[in-house]
């Protein structure tokens, strides 16, 4: 049994979620900072695995900046230091954006399904 099968609740999954990896810890109390898309998703995934979760945030939905958006690193997100960007990084970012657009477009044409927990 490899590490992924041992850690992940879903045997055979190549990339387990961080919440699955957290199961190796003896601790079951978690603090999540922020309650936008990333924070709420993290909190819910940990809860589903038996963790007690406390969320710390300046504001709560719908008054957050990302409760209906995406937490991502992009060239314009402010998380990437412009002085460290390279032309190779820009090309990869553009290719990733194009892949994302194609996938999103294909999903839209197939019919949108809202995630319900």
CORPE-V941587 format. One record per residue. N is the residue number from 1. SS is DSSP state (H for helix, E for strand, C for the rest). BURIAL is # if it has 16 or more other ideal C-beta (glycine too) atoms within 10 Angstrom, else .. Layout:
# CORPE-V941587
{{N & SS & BURIAL} {N & SS & BURIAL}}
This chain:
# CORPE-V941587
{{1 & C & .} {2 & C & .} {3 & H & .} {4 & H & #} {5 & H & .} {6 & H & .} {7 & H & #} {8 & C & #} {9 & C & .} {10 & C & .} {11 & C & .} {12 & C & .} {13 & C & .} {14 & C & .} {15 & C & .} {16 & C & #} {17 & C & #} {18 & H & .} {19 & H & #} {20 & H & #} {21 & H & .} {22 & H & #} {23 & H & #} {24 & H & .} {25 & C & .} {26 & C & .} {27 & C & .} {28 & C & .} {29 & E & .} {30 & E & #} {31 & E & .} {32 & E & #} {33 & E & .} {34 & C & #} {35 & C & #} {36 & C & #} {37 & H & #} {38 & H & #} {39 & H & #} {40 & H & #} {41 & H & #} {42 & H & #} {43 & H & #} {44 & H & .} {45 & H & #} {46 & H & #} {47 & H & .} {48 & H & .} {49 & C & .} {50 & C & .} {51 & C & #} {52 & E & .} {53 & E & #} {54 & E & .} {55 & E & .} {56 & E & .} {57 & C & .} {58 & C & .} {59 & C & .} {60 & C & .} {61 & C & .} {62 & C & .} {63 & C & .} {64 & C & #} {65 & C & .} {66 & C & #} {67 & C & .} {68 & C & .} {69 & C & .} {70 & C & .} {71 & C & .} {72 & C & .} {73 & C & .} {74 & C & .} {75 & C & .} {76 & C & .} {77 & C & .} {78 & C & .} {79 & C & .} {80 & C & .} {81 & C & .} {82 & H & .} {83 & H & .} {84 & H & .} {85 & C & .} {86 & C & .} {87 & H & .} {88 & H & .} {89 & H & .} {90 & H & .} {91 & H & .} {92 & H & .} {93 & H & #} {94 & H & .} {95 & H & .} {96 & H & .} {97 & H & .} {98 & H & .} {99 & H & .} {100 & H & .} {101 & H & .} {102 & H & .} {103 & H & .} {104 & H & .} {105 & H & .} {106 & H & .} {107 & H & .} {108 & H & .} {109 & H & .} {110 & H & .} {111 & C & .} {112 & C & .} {113 & C & .} {114 & C & .} {115 & C & .} {116 & C & .} {117 & C & .}}
